[in-house]
Structures are given as structure tokens and as C-alpha cells.
Amino acid sequence: MVKREFSYLRKGGQFYPLIDIELTGPKGTLVVKALVDSGASLSIFRPEIANYLAIPVKKGQGLYFQGIKGRILGYLHRVPVRVNQERFDCNVAFSPELKVSFNLLGRNNFFLPFLITFNERNKKVIVEKNITT
């Protein structure tokens, strides 16, 4: 995988480091935008994504997540994903209680295959393969 830059997305008066990620489920694949969130331990996605892909949300391992807006329940799944040309299984929790408007990509295990650079000055996030993995 070559290094890929993603421009931050502007929403309201703020800019956010969002990237395109392809998820695969029993019903097929779907490309969505997700926030690269170095402050999140796990990746948490909206349940509509799981429903579209026919991933049975509540069959995953139930976990509680603590965030700025309180505690929410999510269901953990291993989901095949692709970012650029890199494919791997990612731990993703789907939560009907997720109230933020973005899907979140957390450190546990999304960050492992990549070197991720946040370029705040130019409002870009740079994702490249981590050759040490």
C-alpha cells in the first residue's frame, strides 16, 4: 500500500480526520467514512452499517464503553475491512446507543497495520502500511 492522504472533512465549523473504509458482511460490502480517533480504544460504528451488511448486532459480545457523553452498550464483532488495498479483520462494536454522527476507528486493532499521521496544519490524515507488522 502506498501512503494515502485523506483530507479532513468540514462539519459545521470544525474539521475532522475522516477516512474511507470498506466493511464486508454476509450481504456484501459497504464503503463508509469513519473518524480516525486516537482517543478511542475500540472502533464503534452505527448499527445501520451492521444492518445493511446483515451482521446480527446483538450476537456479538456485549461491552460497555465510557465516553464523554456517558456509558453506551455495544456489541463486538470481527469484521473484514479494507483501507486502500490493505485487508484485515478489525474489531468493531456496533452500538444502537452511539449518538455521535461519526463512526469511530479506535486504536485496538485498527491502528496496528498502519502508521497514522495527523497533519493538523494542512488538515490531512496520512495512512500508510506499517512494515514492522
C-alpha positions in Angstrom: 0.0 0.0 0.0 1.3 3.4 -0.9 0.9 6.2 1.5 -2.5 7.8 1.2 -3.7 11.2 2.4 -7.3 11.9 3.3 -8.4 15.5 3.6 -10.2 16.4 6.8 -14.0 16.8 6.4 -15.5 20.0 7.5 -18.7 19.7 9.5 -20.1 22.9 11.0 -17.1 25.0 12.0 -14.9 22.0 12.7 -12.6 19.8 10.6 -12.4 16.0 11.3 -9.9 13.3 10.2 -12.2 11.0 8.3 -11.1 8.2 6.0 -12.9 5.8 3.7 -13.2 2.2 5.0 -14.8 -0.7 3.3 -16.6 -3.3 5.6 -17.7 -6.7 4.5 -20.6 -8.7 5.8 -22.8 -11.6 4.7 -24.8 -9.3 2.4 -21.8 -7.7 0.7 -19.5 -4.7 1.1 -20.1 -1.1 2.1 -17.7 1.9 2.0 -18.3 4.4 4.8 -16.5 7.3 6.3 -15.1 6.9 9.8 -13.2 9.2 12.2 -9.7 8.1 13.0 -9.9 8.5 16.7 -6.6 8.1 18.7 -8.5 8.7 21.9 -10.8 5.7 21.4 -9.7 2.2 22.4 -12.1 0.3 20.2 -13.9 1.1 16.9 -17.6 1.8 17.3 -19.9 2.0 14.4 -23.6 2.9 14.0 -25.9 -0.1 13.9 -27.3 0.8 10.5 -24.0 -0.3 9.0 -24.3 -3.8 10.5 -28.0 -4.0 9.4 -27.1 -3.1 5.8 -24.4 -5.8 5.8 -26.6 -8.4 7.6 -24.3 -8.6 10.6 -26.5 -9.7 13.6 -25.6 -6.9 16.0 -26.8 -8.5 19.3 -25.0 -11.8 18.5 -21.7 -10.0 19.2 -20.0 -9.8 22.6 -21.8 -7.1 24.7 -19.4 -4.4 26.1 -19.9 -1.1 27.8 -17.9 1.9 26.5 -17.3 5.0 28.5 -17.1 8.3 26.6 -17.6 12.0 27.1 -21.3 11.6 26.8 -21.6 8.7 29.3 -21.7 4.9 29.0 -23.1 3.1 26.0 -23.6 -0.6 25.2 -22.0 -2.0 22.0 -21.7 -5.5 20.5 -18.2 -6.5 19.4 -17.7 -8.3 16.1 -14.6 -9.2 13.9 -15.3 -7.6 10.6 -13.3 -7.9 7.4 -12.3 -4.4 6.3 -10.2 -2.7 3.6 -8.4 0.6 3.7 -6.8 1.3 0.4 -5.5 -2.1 -0.6 -4.9 -3.4 2.9 -7.4 -6.0 4.1 -7.6 -7.4 7.6 -10.1 -8.3 10.3 -11.0 -5.4 12.6 -12.6 -5.4 16.0 -15.8 -3.3 15.5 -18.5 -2.7 18.1 -21.9 -1.8 16.8 -24.0 0.3 19.2 -27.6 1.4 18.9 -26.7 3.9 21.6 -24.0 5.7 19.6 -25.2 9.3 19.5 -22.2 11.0 17.7 -22.6 11.4 13.9 -19.4 9.6 13.0 -18.3 6.0 13.0 -15.2 5.8 15.2 -11.9 3.9 14.3 -10.1 3.2 17.6 -6.6 2.0 18.4 -7.4 -1.6 19.2 -6.6 -3.2 16.3 -7.3 -0.7 13.6 -4.1 1.2 14.2 -1.8 -1.9 14.2 -1.3 -2.4 10.4 -0.7 1.3 9.8 1.4 4.3 10.5 -1.0 7.1 11.0 0.0 10.8 10.9 -2.3 13.7 11.8 -1.3 16.8 9.8 -3.4 19.4 11.6 -1.8 22.3 9.8 -2.8 21.0 6.3 -5.9 19.2 7.7 -5.0 15.8 6.4 -4.6 12.3 7.9 -1.9 10.1 6.3 -2.3 6.4 6.4 0.5 4.1 5.3 1.3 0.4 5.8 3.4 -0.3 8.9 6.1 -2.6 7.5 7.1 -3.8 11.0 3.8 -5.8 11.4 
